[in-house]
């Protein structure tokens, strides 16, 4: 085959360090726009970015030359540097060291969009910790609770 065809859809989730609820309603849309630009700069396509005060969900199409670990590192590092320039309140801002990244079937993309769009309502009933545990189990990822949170 003379060409390469790739369609890998991802659902990336990570939180603020120690799940500090500092991503206020004013900064979130700006942050999501910035993150979309970082993804584009890496050759990826943002599908939808959303979240709440202490974490983000990013639905995206992976570039065929992107390495997942490198992409996550770039998104987190660049967005962390950017947010620190937005207000002195973010001077000590950091993302958690880890992340969760799941593959998404194209047939489940609309469900994922709805899930991300409903984060505010969803988190009135469930913590980020509970949400992540459920998603890890749903995707068959084993984890040790002692090492899940920083």
N, C-alpha and C positions, 0 to 999 in steps of 0.2 A: 504494500500500500504506500503510495508516494506522499500521502499527507497524514497528519496526526489529528484525530478528532477527540476532543475532551469535553465532557460536561460533568463537573463535580460540583454539587451544591453543598454548602456547609452551613451549620448553625453553630456559631461561636458564642460562648458565654464566659464572662469573667466579672469579678467584682472589685470594688475598691478595697484597698488594704484594710483588713480587719472589718470589712463590710460597713465602713463608716458611711452614713447616709448624707453625703455632701453634694450629690449631683442634683441640684435644685431644678425646678421647672424652667428657669430662665436659661441655664447653661446647657441643658440636655439637647435641645434642637441644634444649637451651635456645635456642640461636641459631635453629635451624630453626622452633621454635615462635614465636619473636619475629618472624621473617620472614613466617611465615604470617599473623600478625596485621597486619603492615604491608600485605601483599597484600590482605587483607580490608578494611582501612581505605581502600584505593584502589579498592574495588569488584570486585576480582579474586578468584578462588577458587584456593586452593592445592590441588594434586592430590598432589604429593609433593615433599619437599625432602630432599636427601641430599648426600653428598660425603665427602671425606677431609680430612686435616690442612691442605691448601693450597688447596682450592677447593670450590665448591658447585655443585650442579645443582638447578634449580628447575623443576618441571613445574607449569603453572598454566593456568587459563582466564582469558583477558583480558576485562576489563570493556568493554562496548561504547563507553564514553566515554574509555577510557584511551589515552594516547599512549605507545607503547613506550619511547621515550627518557626520558620523565618518570617512568614507572613504575620503570625500572631505577635512575634517579638517587635516587628516594625510598627504594627498598629498600636500596641500598648505603649511602646517607647515614645513614638511621635505624638500620640494623643496626650500622654502624661506631660511631656514638655510643653505642648500647646496650652493645656488647661492651666498650667502654672502662670502663663502670661496673661490670663484673662482677669484675674482678681487676686489680691493679696490673700484672700481667704483660701486660695488653692496653693499657697506657697509650699505646703508640706504634703501635697497630694501624691498618692501612689496607687497603682493597681496592685491587686494581689499577685503573688508570684506565679500561680498556676492558672489553668483555664480548662474549659471543656469544649471539645470540638466534635460535632456529630455530622455524619453524612446524612443528606436529605434526599429522598426519592422525589423526582419531579412531580409525581402524583400526590405527594404530601406537602407541596410548596404552599398551596392556599391555606392549609391547616396551620402551617408554621407562621404564615403572615398573620392570621387571626390570633394566634397565640402571642406573638410579639406585640400586636396592636392592643391587646387586652391586658398588658402587664400591670397597669395601675389597678384595675379591678381585681385581677388575679392575686395581687399581693396584699389586698385588704384581708384575705383569708389565709394566706400561706407565706411563710418566710422564705427568703432566698435559700437558706440551708435545706429546708424541706423540699423545695422545688428542685434543687440540684440532686439531692438523693434520689428523688423519683425519676428524674431524667437519666441518671447514671444506671439505675436498675432497668429502666425501660430499654436502654441501649445495650444491656448486657455487660456493663463495665463493673468489674469488682473493685471495691475500695475498702480501705481501713479507716474508720471514723477518726482514729487518733491522728491521722496525717491528712485529713481532708481540709482542715481550716488553718489559715495562718493569721 
